[in-house]
Amino acid sequence: MSDPGNRQKTATGNGKSIPEMIRIMLVDDHQVVRSGLRAFLSVFDEFEFVGEASNGREAVLLCPACKPDVILMDLKMPEMNGAQATREIRRICPNVQVVVLTSFREEELVEEALKAGAIGYLLKDVSADELAEAIHAARSGRPTLAPEATQALIHASFHSEPAGPELTDREVDVLRLMSGGDSNPEIARKLVISLSTVKFHVSAILSKMGAESRTEAVSMALTSKLIH
């Protein structure tokens, strides 16, 4: 771990130096976790907290206005999970770096988060110094992975098989209704979800499948037997 006194600093006119400010956004569905993270990192003067979100969809909507440098992102959340939110944020705010901070170390979650564009993957038992170092690394474009995440990627590399895009169960539901010609409002009514949630699912499907249109996505899904 590095000494907090050695963190990157910016010179001032009087010869003194101050830490370079890093704008941080917190995304977690538990308010107590967000409050804890604020307290956890409050000893670092260079961190400025510019926003909070309780789910992935809210994070995607808030990000352009909050303009964070780094987002600390939980994975399992309602409305839109952390990987989906990371993918959308990296699309609309490409200069924002995402560090996943989660309790989960499952191989598929690590892969999904990193494929979505996260630059870091840490577990919530990380120390304050380690988390601060990961935030600085992310701001500089350098990845940080928990040892468990590294092991998961190594294991996955030895057990990977060619496969189609990894869609969530809900994305498959949306894709199946798309194949029947249902519009977004019809999908929202049938799945009992909001119209904005449907739009996010459709966007995630197109992104994961590399499709330019709904029609192309449905055609690819039928060909690869993602849906029947």
N, C-alpha and C positions, 0 to 999 in steps of 0.2 A: 504494500500500500504506500502511496506517496504521502509526504508531509503536506497538510493543507497549505502551509506557507509557501510551498513551491508551485502552486497553481499559476496558470498563465495570468499575467497582469498587463495593464496598459499604463504607460507613462502619462503624468499630468504636467502642467506647465511649471509647477513649483518643484519639480524634480522627484516628487513622490510617485508612487505607483498605486493603482487601484485595480481590483480584479475586473476582467472583461465580463460584462453582464451577459448572462445566458437566459433567454426567456423560456419558461417551462410551462407546459400544460399538463394537467393530471387527468387521466381517464380511468375511472374505476366505478363499478356500480355500488360500492359501499362507501358512504360518506365518511365513516370513521377511518377507513383506509386513506382516503384523500387527506383528511385532517392530520393523520399520523405521518404521512409523507411530507406534508408541509413542515411539521414540527421536526421531523427527522433531518430535513435538509436546511433548516433555518440557521444553522451555525455557519453556513457557507454564504458569505456576503455577495458573491457574484451571481446568485440565482434569484431571478425575478419570476414570481408566479403570475401568469397572465390569464389563466382560465382553467376551468374544471368542467368535466362532463361525466354523466352517470351511465352512459352507454355509447356504443360506437357511432350510432346515427347522430347523436347530439355532438359528438366530437367532430364528425365530418362537417356538420353545419357551422360549428363555432370556429373551426380552425382558421378560415380565411380572415375572420374579424380579429381573432386574438393574436395572430401572427407569431406563434411560438417558434423558437429555434429547435427545441427538443420536446417530444411528447413521451411521457411515461404511460404506457398502455397496458391495461389488463387484457386478458384474453376472453374469458367466458363472461359475457354480459348479455342482457336482454336487448331486443330491438336489432342490434347488429353486433357481432362479436369483434374482438380486437383485430383479428387477421383481416376481416372484410373491411373494417374501418381503416386499417393501415394501408390497404391497397387503394382505397378511394382517396385518402389523404395524400398519398404519394403521387396520385394522378393529378389532383387539383392544386396541391401545394408541394411541388417537387423539391423545394429547398428545405422542407421540414424533415427532420430525422426522428424516427420512432424507435424507442427502446421498450421492448416488451418486459413488463414486470409482473410476474405471475407466480401462483403456487403450483402450477402444473408443469411437469417435465416430460410428458408423453412425447414419443418420437414424432407422431403425426402432427402434433401441435407446434413443435419446433420447426418442422419443415414448412408447415402452412404459413407460420408467421414470417419466416425468412423469405419464402417465395413471394409473399405479399409486399416485401420491401423493408421490413424491420432491419435496423442496423445492429441491434443488440437484443439479447435474450437473457434475462436475469431472473433468479428466484427471489421471492419476497423475504427470504432469510438473509439477504445480502447486507453487509455493513454499510454505514453511512459513507465512509471513505470510498468503498468499492463502488457504490452507486454514484457518488460524485465523480469519480474517475470515469465511469461509463458515460455520464452526461457530457463531460468534457470531450471524451473520445468521439462520441456521436456528433457533437457540434463541429468537430474537425474532420468528420467523415470516416472515422475509424471504427470498426466493429468491436463489440465486446460480447463474448458468449460465456455463460456459466459452464463449468466443467461438465455438468449433466447434459447441457444442450450440445456441447461438442461431441460427447459420447453418443448421443442420439443420432447425430448426423453421420458419424462414422459407421454406426450400426446400420443405418438406412442405406448407406452407399454400398454395403455388401449384400443387402436384401432387396434392392430395388428391382422392379420389373416394369416394362413399358406399360403405360396405362393412360387412360383419357384424363381429362381435367377432373380435379377433385372437387365436386360440388357437395354442398351441405344437403341434408335431407329436405330442407325448406326450399333450397334453390332447385332441386329436382322436382318438387311439387310445382313450383312456378313454371319451370321449363315444360313440364308435362301439359299444363294448362295453355302455355304459349303455343304448343304444338297443335292444340285444338282450335286455335284461332282466337282465344279469349283476349280481350283488351285488358289494360292495367286495372281499370275500375272493376271489371268482371272478376279478375283474379283476386283483387282485394276483398270483394264480397264473398267469394267462395272459400277463401282461406281465413277470412275474418281477421284481416290485418289492414293497416292503413295504406292509403295510396302511395304515400312517400316511401313506406317500407317496400312495397312492390317495386317501385322505381329503383331503389337501391339494390334489390335482389337481381333485377334485370340487368342493371349495370355490372354487377359482380359476375353474373353468368357470361355476359359478352366479353368481359375482361379475361376471365379464366379460360374461356374457349378460344380467345383470339378472333372472335367473330365481329364483323362490322355491322351486322343487322340481326334482328330477331329471326328472320327467315333463315339466314345462314347458320345461326346457333341451333335452330330446330333441325335443320338438315344434317348438321354435324352430329347432333345428339342421336338422331335416328340411325345414321350410318354406323356410329360407334356403339350402338345399342345401350346408350345411357338411359334412354326411355324407349318404351314399346308402344 
